[in-house]
Each structure stands twice: as C-alpha cells, then as structure tokens.
Amino acid sequence: MWTNELDSKILYVHTHGEDDPSRCATPFFLAASAAAMDCEVMIYFTMYGATLLQRHVVEKIGPKGDQGQPLCNFIDQATSLGVRLLVCQPSLDLNELRLEDLIDGVEMIGGAAFNDLAINADAVISF
C-alpha cells in the first residue's frame, strides 16, 4: 500500500456550489482523509464553490440534498484535522457574498496567492 511522506501538500479546488449538492461533500471527505495521512491540505473555493461556505447553507444541504448528513459535518471533520478553507475574493463578488457571510475560519486569498499554493503543492485536484 502507498504510504505518504510527511509534509506532502494537497490543494483541492472546489468550483460547484449550493445548486449542485451532490458534489458538495467529496472534497471535504478527501481532504479529511489526506489530513489524517499527515498531509498539509487546503480547499480553495472559487466560482460557485464559495456559496457552499455560507452560514445558512452548511446545515441545510448535503450530498443527498436535504437528506442525510449535512455539509457542516463534513466541514467539521476536515477542519478538525487541520484542513484550511480558502475562498477566492472575486468569487465572493460573483456570488454577492462578503467574508462575514461565511462560516468561521475561512481565509480569503487572491489569484497570486492561489497560484503560489498551486505551484508549491504536490497535487492539485479539482471538483
């Protein structure tokens, strides 16, 4: 079985939002798994992905819509293992959101910071 070298960096890019709930949980699940394997993990929310981080959304939707585990459970699992949540500043504008509309702990970054993270990551995975 493949074993991870410590200090591996994985960057997940999440582009789908609250209108596509079946795609909302997978990046959090995979990120939590990678963090449990001692990887440094971040999820970058861009385009409509930023809508998933809204305070009023995370408890109402999940991978099965309004049935099953809510998205907040997947988020809590990932962040408790050290996964960082990053949001694209222009995506907030696109979705008429402010950082204050999002759950606690989300960091806002711009394009240059994202590019630096992607260049220095061992893997970049997009959803």
Z-matrix of the N, CA and C atoms (Angstrom, degrees):
N
C 1 1.457
C 2 1.517 1 109.20
N 3 1.326 2 115.76 1 142.15
C 4 1.463 3 121.63 2 179.54
C 5 1.517 4 109.56 3 -65.56
N 6 1.316 5 116.59 4 135.18
C 7 1.462 6 120.71 5 175.44
C 8 1.513 7 108.42 6 -116.95
N 9 1.295 8 115.47 7 147.99
C 10 1.459 9 122.34 8 -175.70
C 11 1.519 10 111.49 9 -88.68
N 12 1.313 11 115.13 10 138.89
C 13 1.457 12 119.37 11 168.47
C 14 1.516 13 107.63 12 -79.65
N 15 1.313 14 116.53 13 139.20
C 16 1.459 15 119.21 14 176.20
C 17 1.515 16 109.58 15 -59.48
N 18 1.293 17 115.05 16 151.74
C 19 1.457 18 122.94 17 177.37
C 20 1.527 19 113.90 18 77.10
N 21 1.316 20 119.47 19 12.48
C 22 1.457 21 120.08 20 172.04
C 23 1.520 22 108.57 21 -67.47
N 24 1.326 23 116.00 22 144.68
C 25 1.460 24 121.66 23 -177.76
C 26 1.521 25 109.11 24 -119.47
N 27 1.330 26 115.53 25 126.40
C 28 1.458 27 121.00 26 178.39
C 29 1.525 28 108.30 27 -122.70
N 30 1.320 29 115.40 28 131.88
C 31 1.457 30 122.51 29 177.98
C 32 1.524 31 107.95 30 -117.67
N 33 1.328 32 115.87 31 116.71
C 34 1.466 33 121.21 32 174.54
C 35 1.521 34 107.50 33 -96.50
N 36 1.319 35 116.55 34 139.32
C 37 1.458 36 122.48 35 178.51
C 38 1.521 37 107.21 36 -115.99
N 39 1.327 38 115.90 37 120.87
C 40 1.469 39 121.10 38 -175.29
C 41 1.531 40 108.99 39 -113.61
N 42 1.343 41 116.28 40 116.68
C 43 1.463 42 121.09 41 -176.65
C 44 1.529 43 113.74 42 -109.72
N 45 1.326 44 118.32 43 -12.36
C 46 1.468 45 121.00 44 -176.90
C 47 1.523 46 110.14 45 -93.26
N 48 1.323 47 115.48 46 143.95
C 49 1.450 48 119.70 47 -174.14
C 50 1.506 49 115.06 48 -113.18
N 51 1.313 50 114.61 49 -158.73
C 52 1.458 51 121.80 50 -174.75
C 53 1.525 52 113.00 51 -63.88
N 54 1.324 53 117.51 52 -19.44
C 55 1.462 54 120.74 53 178.68
C 56 1.524 55 112.64 54 -77.61
N 57 1.323 56 117.15 55 -6.22
C 58 1.466 57 121.91 56 -179.82
C 59 1.529 58 109.13 57 -131.52
N 60 1.340 59 116.93 58 66.30
C 61 1.470 60 119.97 59 -172.23
C 62 1.520 61 114.96 60 -61.92
N 63 1.320 62 118.48 61 -24.50
C 64 1.464 63 118.96 62 -179.08
C 65 1.525 64 111.67 63 -66.21
N 66 1.322 65 118.11 64 -17.48
C 67 1.467 66 122.10 65 179.41
C 68 1.523 67 113.11 66 -101.30
N 69 1.321 68 118.26 67 6.14
C 70 1.461 69 119.31 68 -170.04
C 71 1.524 70 114.76 69 -81.88
N 72 1.307 71 120.23 70 -30.71
C 73 1.464 72 121.21 71 -170.12
C 74 1.521 73 114.62 72 -92.33
N 75 1.312 74 118.26 73 -28.40
C 76 1.467 75 121.05 74 -172.68
C 77 1.526 76 113.73 75 -55.13
N 78 1.325 77 120.02 76 -47.98
C 79 1.473 78 118.01 77 179.51
C 80 1.526 79 113.43 78 -59.89
N 81 1.334 80 117.53 79 -36.00
C 82 1.463 81 120.43 80 178.42
C 83 1.528 82 110.37 81 -68.10
N 84 1.326 83 116.42 82 -42.33
C 85 1.460 84 121.21 83 179.27
C 86 1.529 85 110.59 84 -62.20
N 87 1.329 86 117.26 85 -48.35
C 88 1.463 87 120.82 86 -179.99
C 89 1.527 88 111.39 87 -66.28
N 90 1.321 89 116.51 88 -39.25
C 91 1.462 90 120.17 89 178.95
C 92 1.524 91 110.82 90 -63.77
N 93 1.325 92 117.00 91 -41.67
C 94 1.467 93 120.23 92 177.72
C 95 1.527 94 110.45 93 -63.07
N 96 1.325 95 116.86 94 -40.57
C 97 1.467 96 120.31 95 178.03
C 98 1.516 97 111.18 96 -62.39
N 99 1.321 98 117.01 97 -43.61
C 100 1.466 99 121.23 98 179.58
C 101 1.528 100 111.04 99 -65.66
N 102 1.326 101 117.03 100 -40.58
C 103 1.464 102 120.20 101 178.42
C 104 1.524 103 110.51 102 -64.01
N 105 1.328 104 117.17 103 -37.08
C 106 1.465 105 120.96 104 177.29
C 107 1.524 106 111.42 105 -66.28
N 108 1.334 107 116.43 106 -20.50
C 109 1.469 108 121.91 107 176.99
C 110 1.529 109 111.10 108 -92.05
N 111 1.334 110 116.36 109 16.58
C 112 1.465 111 123.04 110 178.03
C 113 1.520 112 114.10 111 68.75
N 114 1.322 113 117.52 112 27.43
C 115 1.467 114 121.00 113 173.42
C 116 1.527 115 109.02 114 -89.84
N 117 1.318 116 115.43 115 152.85
C 118 1.456 117 121.08 116 169.02
C 119 1.528 118 105.58 117 -85.48
N 120 1.336 119 116.53 118 123.19
C 121 1.465 120 120.57 119 -170.70
C 122 1.519 121 111.29 120 -130.26
N 123 1.331 122 114.77 121 137.35
C 124 1.452 123 122.22 122 174.74
C 125 1.520 124 108.80 123 -135.48
N 126 1.334 125 115.74 124 147.31
C 127 1.456 126 121.36 125 171.42
C 128 1.525 127 106.51 126 -117.71
N 129 1.322 128 114.91 127 124.70
C 130 1.464 129 122.39 128 -179.86
C 131 1.526 130 108.18 129 -104.56
N 132 1.311 131 116.62 130 122.47
C 133 1.455 132 122.79 131 -178.30
C 134 1.517 133 109.24 132 -101.77
N 135 1.317 134 115.51 133 118.05
C 136 1.450 135 120.92 134 -179.46
C 137 1.521 136 109.10 135 -133.96
N 138 1.302 137 116.37 136 169.62
C 139 1.462 138 123.28 137 -175.37
C 140 1.530 139 108.89 138 53.43
N 141 1.320 140 118.55 139 -120.90
C 142 1.465 141 120.52 140 -177.27
C 143 1.522 142 113.24 141 -87.80
N 144 1.323 143 117.09 142 -6.71
C 145 1.458 144 121.22 143 177.99
C 146 1.518 145 112.81 144 -58.55
N 147 1.315 146 116.65 145 -29.95
C 148 1.468 147 120.50 146 -179.67
C 149 1.526 148 111.87 147 -60.01
N 150 1.332 149 117.95 148 -27.51
C 151 1.463 150 120.35 149 -178.60
C 152 1.528 151 112.19 150 -67.11
N 153 1.316 152 117.91 151 -21.87
C 154 1.471 153 121.22 152 179.01
C 155 1.519 154 112.46 153 -68.95
N 156 1.301 155 117.53 154 -20.36
C 157 1.457 156 121.26 155 -174.42
C 158 1.524 157 113.82 156 -91.89
N 159 1.325 158 116.79 157 3.31
C 160 1.461 159 120.39 158 -179.74
C 161 1.527 160 110.83 159 -67.46
N 162 1.309 161 115.00 160 138.55
C 163 1.470 162 120.90 161 -178.67
C 164 1.528 163 111.76 162 -53.02
N 165 1.304 164 118.78 163 -42.90
C 166 1.466 165 121.53 164 -175.08
C 167 1.528 166 113.20 165 -81.08
N 168 1.329 167 117.67 166 -5.17
C 169 1.463 168 121.15 167 -177.08
C 170 1.523 169 112.31 168 -97.81
N 171 1.326 170 117.98 169 -38.58
C 172 1.471 171 121.26 170 -168.84
C 173 1.529 172 114.45 171 -62.96
N 174 1.307 173 117.75 172 -22.47
C 175 1.464 174 119.63 173 179.05
C 176 1.523 175 112.52 174 -97.62
N 177 1.330 176 117.03 175 -8.26
C 178 1.463 177 120.71 176 -175.21
C 179 1.519 178 114.29 177 -101.48
N 180 1.328 179 117.37 178 -23.14
C 181 1.464 180 118.58 179 -178.05
C 182 1.518 181 110.56 180 -122.64
N 183 1.300 182 114.30 181 162.38
C 184 1.454 183 122.12 182 175.94
C 185 1.511 184 107.86 183 -158.93
N 186 1.307 185 117.91 184 -174.36
C 187 1.466 186 120.38 185 -176.59
C 188 1.521 187 113.50 186 -63.16
N 189 1.330 188 116.78 187 -17.87
C 190 1.470 189 120.64 188 177.13
C 191 1.528 190 110.20 189 -111.69
N 192 1.333 191 116.35 190 33.84
C 193 1.458 192 120.37 191 -178.47
C 194 1.507 193 110.38 192 72.24
N 195 1.324 194 116.90 193 -125.09
C 196 1.464 195 120.53 194 -179.02
C 197 1.525 196 112.58 195 -94.77
N 198 1.350 197 117.08 196 12.48
C 199 1.462 198 121.54 197 177.04
C 200 1.530 199 108.74 198 -112.66
N 201 1.297 200 117.57 199 155.83
C 202 1.464 201 121.11 200 178.66
C 203 1.510 202 112.06 201 81.42
N 204 1.321 203 115.72 202 -163.41
C 205 1.463 204 121.34 203 -177.53
C 206 1.525 205 110.73 204 -69.74
N 207 1.329 206 116.56 205 134.34
C 208 1.459 207 118.86 206 177.27
C 209 1.532 208 111.12 207 -74.44
N 210 1.302 209 115.40 208 158.68
C 211 1.460 210 122.35 209 -178.82
C 212 1.526 211 111.91 210 -56.04
N 213 1.329 212 118.01 211 -34.13
C 214 1.469 213 120.20 212 -178.42
C 215 1.527 214 111.98 213 -58.23
N 216 1.335 215 118.43 214 -30.63
C 217 1.470 216 120.11 215 177.50
C 218 1.527 217 111.36 216 -65.32
N 219 1.317 218 116.68 217 -42.14
C 220 1.466 219 121.25 218 178.93
C 221 1.532 220 110.30 219 -68.20
N 222 1.317 221 116.34 220 -39.28
C 223 1.471 222 120.89 221 178.50
C 224 1.522 223 110.13 222 -64.79
N 225 1.330 224 117.26 223 -47.24
C 226 1.465 225 121.08 224 -179.55
C 227 1.526 226 111.47 225 -60.46
N 228 1.333 227 116.49 226 -41.71
C 229 1.463 228 120.07 227 179.03
C 230 1.526 229 110.17 228 -61.54
N 231 1.322 230 117.30 229 -46.14
C 232 1.463 231 121.12 230 -177.79
C 233 1.531 232 111.31 231 -66.33
N 234 1.314 233 116.87 232 -49.22
C 235 1.471 234 118.94 233 -176.43
C 236 1.527 235 111.77 234 -68.49
N 237 1.330 236 117.79 235 -29.90
C 238 1.473 237 119.27 236 177.89
C 239 1.526 238 111.15 237 -67.55
N 240 1.321 239 117.00 238 -20.64
C 241 1.470 240 121.66 239 177.28
C 242 1.533 241 112.09 240 -94.60
N 243 1.331 242 116.15 241 3.70
C 244 1.460 243 120.27 242 175.21
C 245 1.520 244 116.03 243 100.10
N 246 1.321 245 118.09 244 7.16
C 247 1.467 246 120.54 245 178.14
C 248 1.528 247 108.50 246 -68.79
N 249 1.326 248 115.83 247 130.81
C 250 1.463 249 121.76 248 177.79
C 251 1.524 250 109.27 249 -94.04
N 252 1.335 251 115.92 250 139.44
C 253 1.453 252 122.40 251 178.36
C 254 1.520 253 108.99 252 -107.60
N 255 1.318 254 116.08 253 122.13
C 256 1.456 255 122.65 254 -177.16
C 257 1.522 256 108.98 255 -119.78
N 258 1.315 257 117.35 256 140.70
C 259 1.457 258 120.54 257 178.30
C 260 1.525 259 109.84 258 -123.71
N 261 1.313 260 114.36 259 143.21
C 262 1.461 261 123.26 260 178.56
C 263 1.530 262 109.18 261 -76.55
N 264 1.312 263 116.85 262 125.02
C 265 1.464 264 120.38 263 -178.39
C 266 1.525 265 112.04 264 -59.84
N 267 1.344 266 121.01 265 -47.63
C 268 1.466 267 119.20 266 177.80
C 269 1.527 268 113.60 267 -61.82
N 270 1.332 269 118.03 268 -27.19
C 271 1.462 270 120.56 269 177.90
C 272 1.521 271 111.48 270 -68.93
N 273 1.319 272 116.49 271 -30.71
C 274 1.466 273 118.77 272 173.86
C 275 1.524 274 109.13 273 -62.17
N 276 1.329 275 116.62 274 -46.32
C 277 1.465 276 120.89 275 178.01
C 278 1.524 277 111.34 276 -60.80
N 279 1.331 278 117.06 277 -44.13
C 280 1.463 279 122.63 278 179.95
C 281 1.528 280 111.42 279 -55.27
N 282 1.316 281 115.77 280 -39.38
C 283 1.462 282 121.61 281 -176.12
C 284 1.527 283 113.50 282 -100.23
N 285 1.328 284 115.91 283 11.79
C 286 1.465 285 122.64 284 179.97
C 287 1.529 286 111.72 285 52.85
N 288 1.339 287 114.56 286 47.02
C 289 1.455 288 121.91 287 179.88
C 290 1.522 289 110.15 288 -116.62
N 291 1.320 290 114.69 289 158.35
C 292 1.457 291 121.96 290 171.40
C 293 1.518 292 107.62 291 -120.33
N 294 1.309 293 116.94 292 157.90
C 295 1.467 294 120.55 293 178.66
C 296 1.533 295 110.46 294 -55.85
N 297 1.314 296 117.39 295 -33.33
C 298 1.465 297 122.28 296 -179.73
C 299 1.532 298 112.25 297 -66.51
N 300 1.331 299 118.04 298 -19.69
C 301 1.468 300 121.93 299 178.88
C 302 1.523 301 112.21 300 -78.36
N 303 1.328 302 116.32 301 -12.60
C 304 1.459 303 121.42 302 -173.31
C 305 1.523 304 111.90 303 -96.01
N 306 1.329 305 115.12 304 164.54
C 307 1.462 306 120.57 305 178.23
C 308 1.524 307 110.23 306 -62.44
N 309 1.298 308 116.28 307 159.78
C 310 1.461 309 121.39 308 179.61
C 311 1.525 310 110.92 309 -64.17
N 312 1.312 311 115.35 310 146.82
C 313 1.455 312 121.08 311 173.89
C 314 1.517 313 115.29 312 94.14
N 315 1.324 314 118.49 313 -6.43
C 316 1.460 315 121.14 314 179.83
C 317 1.529 316 108.57 315 -77.95
N 318 1.341 317 115.20 316 133.93
C 319 1.460 318 121.42 317 178.52
C 320 1.527 319 108.96 318 -105.72
N 321 1.326 320 117.11 319 137.32
C 322 1.455 321 121.17 320 178.13
C 323 1.529 322 109.24 321 -96.66
N 324 1.338 323 116.46 322 131.68
C 325 1.458 324 120.75 323 177.18
C 326 1.525 325 109.45 324 -134.31
N 327 1.313 326 115.85 325 161.30
C 328 1.457 327 121.54 326 178.30
C 329 1.519 328 111.75 327 -101.65
N 330 1.308 329 114.76 328 -174.97
C 331 1.458 330 121.36 329 -176.05
C 332 1.517 331 114.29 330 -62.72
N 333 1.312 332 117.79 331 -41.43
C 334 1.462 333 120.06 332 -179.19
C 335 1.526 334 110.83 333 -64.32
N 336 1.328 335 116.67 334 -41.43
C 337 1.472 336 120.21 335 178.61
C 338 1.524 337 110.56 336 -64.80
N 339 1.337 338 116.93 337 -41.31
C 340 1.466 339 119.51 338 177.23
C 341 1.520 340 110.67 339 -61.22
N 342 1.330 341 117.05 340 -46.69
C 343 1.464 342 120.03 341 -179.73
C 344 1.518 343 111.48 342 -59.95
N 345 1.315 344 117.69 343 -38.67
C 346 1.463 345 121.09 344 177.56
C 347 1.527 346 110.69 345 -63.58
N 348 1.330 347 116.51 346 -43.19
C 349 1.462 348 120.05 347 177.96
C 350 1.526 349 110.93 348 -62.47
N 351 1.342 350 116.73 349 -43.38
C 352 1.468 351 120.24 350 -179.11
C 353 1.523 352 111.69 351 -65.29
N 354 1.320 353 116.94 352 -40.34
C 355 1.467 354 121.00 353 -179.88
C 356 1.529 355 110.83 354 -63.97
N 357 1.319 356 116.39 355 -35.56
C 358 1.461 357 120.79 356 -175.78
C 359 1.529 358 114.18 357 -94.42
N 360 1.318 359 117.58 358 -1.02
C 361 1.470 360 120.77 359 179.21
C 362 1.525 361 110.09 360 -80.88
N 363 1.322 362 115.24 361 150.08
C 364 1.459 363 120.70 362 173.05
C 365 1.525 364 111.13 363 -78.77
N 366 1.341 365 115.53 364 -25.13
C 367 1.463 366 120.78 365 177.71
C 368 1.513 367 109.04 366 -151.14
N 369 1.329 368 115.91 367 139.69
C 370 1.465 369 122.52 368 173.20
C 371 1.520 370 106.43 369 -123.09
N 372 1.324 371 116.34 370 121.84
C 373 1.458 372 122.21 371 -175.40
C 374 1.523 373 108.46 372 -123.46
N 375 1.319 374 115.92 373 130.15
C 376 1.459 375 120.43 374 -173.78
C 377 1.531 376 111.66 375 -112.33
N 378 1.322 377 114.87 376 140.28
C 379 1.465 378 123.46 377 175.49
C 380 1.502 379 109.75 378 -124.95
